Amino acid sequence: MVPQWLVIISWVSIVLALVCATDIATDMWLRKYRQPMRVMEAVWPVTALYFGPLASWAYRRFGRPMSHRWQRERDADGPPEKPKWATTAIGVSHCGAGCTLGDIIAEFAIFAAGVTIASKAVFAEMIGGYIAAVLLGVAFQYFAIAPMRGLGLRKGLAAAVKADILSLSAFEVGLFGWMLLMAFVFFPGPHLHPNQVTYWFLMQIGMVIGFFTAWPANVWLIRRGIKEAM
């Protein structure tokens, strides 16, 4: 049984994250603070799904100033320069968005299909989540790298794979380690499932952990010029 206090915290965290994601999306799409790199219009709201208010703050501090409207309103020649840590954080969030969406899709699909490996759903969830994360992560990276470098489809995909596989794998290491703790330590009896709010609250924590396990990989990739600084 999940303690009632944990269910309440879970609902508060999930609702707050959804409100933050909706607020960011509304700011970009309805208030017209559009991002020059269109893929970031998906990255910022998805990041809010696990970072909540912190993602809202980061978007207004570093994301909104990238928009042409923000710059026109301030008669600025361009966006303000970002500190290195912010550049890295945005790079990690770009990778994390693909992982997050991939995991959300995979978890629901595997739960609906009732797939297990060795009688454990968590193993199927990790495999499905990784495959979906690779597909979405590479797609996100392609739409960042290809326009910036003027690459065609084949070279753009090759560059996206090179830039994202290490990063998303590092993200999933943190997330999957946490998922194993969820399945075998925190709730070793009747496991939590994707139809429970507490499952997604704990997944939010796992995604935050994944964000930080992916940080060193992104620092290295950006320094080597393999991944574009954002």
Secondary structure, DSSP 8 states (H G I E B T S, - for coil): ---HHHHHHHHHHHHHHHHHHHHHHHHHHTS----SSTTHHHHHHHHHHHHTHHHHHHIIIIIGGGSHHHHHHTT-SS-----HHHHHHHHHHHHHHHHHHHHHHHHHHHHHHT--BTTBHHHHHHHHHHHHHHHHHHHHHHHHHHHHHT--HHHHHHHHHHHHHHHHHHHHHHHHHHHHHIIIIIS-SS---TTSHHHHHHHHHHHHHHHHHSHHHHHHHHHTTSS---
